[in-house]
Amino acid sequence: MGMDSATKAAAAAQTGIGVNAFLWRATLDTMAFMPLASADPWGGVINYDWYTDASNPNERFKATVFILDTRLRADALNVTVTKEVRDATGAWVGARVAAQTETDLENAILTKARQLNLQNAG
């Protein structure tokens, strides 16, 4: 039995977020390896704090995920990653992030969101 749009809207209101719930959940699941700094479910912004992979201690990353729509769409998601590397003096300095890194994270989140959506529909 499918929900009509009013019922869906009411359900969305009850979850208390202003963005697509599947993208939101998928972001939290996919990015769980990074420390969560802040999450604004109405504005659709999730900030992650510095993460360092144990296998490469001289690099660190942080990320911000923007969920821009209530619909589950590829263009409703934007991931930005900031990278720093340790220089010879041990100080952290900004470094270029490969564009593919952000794309890969977006694709992983979208894939997870679609899986959650399908599970929910079943």
N, C-alpha and C positions, 0 to 999 in steps of 0.2 A: 504494500500500500504506500504510494508516494505521498510526500507532504506537499501541501499547496504553498504558495509563496509567502502567505501571511504566517503560516506555521513555521516555515524555515526562518523567516525574519525574527519571529519570537524566540526560536531556538538559538539563533545567533546572538540575540540580545541577552539571553540568559547566560551564554558562555562568557559574556562580558568583554568581548574584543571587537574592535572596529575593522578588522581585516579578515582575510580568508583563514578560517580555523585550521584547514589542512596544511596550508603554507606555514602557519605559525607553529603548529606542532612538529611538522617536518623539519623546520629550522632548528628548533630546540633539540630534536633527536640527532640530526645530522651534525650539528655544531657542538654537541655535548662534550667533545674532547677539549674544548677551549673553556677557560673560566668565564662565567657569565658576569658581566659588569652591571648591566641594567636592561630592563625590558619594558617597553611601553606598548601594551596591547591595543590601545586606542589609536596611537600614532603609527603603530606598525614598525617600530624601530627596536632592534635588539643589538646591544653593544656587548662585545666580548673583549676581555682584558688580554694582556700579553700571554702568549702561549709559546713555550719552547719545547721542541721535540728533543727527548733525551739523547737521540743519536746525532743531533747537530746543535750543541749548546751555544754556538756562536751566532745563531739566527733566532729571531723571535718575530711573532706575528700577532696582530690583533685584527679584529674584523667588526664591521657593522653590517647588519642585514636590514634592508628596507623592504617591507611588504606594502605594496602601493594600491591594492585593490581588494575588494571582498570576493572577487572571482578567482578561481584557480586557473591562472594564465601565466605563461612564461614571462610576459612583460610586466607582471605584477610583482616581480622579485628583482632586487638589485643587491648584490653583495660587493662591498668594498673591503679590501685587505690592505693593511699597512705592514710593512716589513722593516725591521732594523737588523743590522749586523754589528758585531763587536769589532772595533778597529784595533790596531796594534797596541793602543794605550789601554784597551779594555772598555772604552766608552762605546755606547750604542749610537750608531749613526743610521740615518734613513737610507733605505735601499729600494731599488726598483722591484716591483712585484710583477711577475709574468702575468699577462692578461688572462692566460689559460687557467691560472689558479682560481681567479674569481669565477670564470665560466664553469670550471669543474665543480666548484662548490654550489653554484646556482643549479647546475644539472642534477647534482646529487640530491639537493633539497626538493627540486621539482619531481624527480622520480619517486622519492619517499612520499611526497604530498599526494601524488596520483595513486600510489599504493593504498594510502590511508583512505582516500576518497572511494576507491573501489571496495575496500573492506567495509566501509560505512554503508555503501549502497547495497551490499549483500545482505 
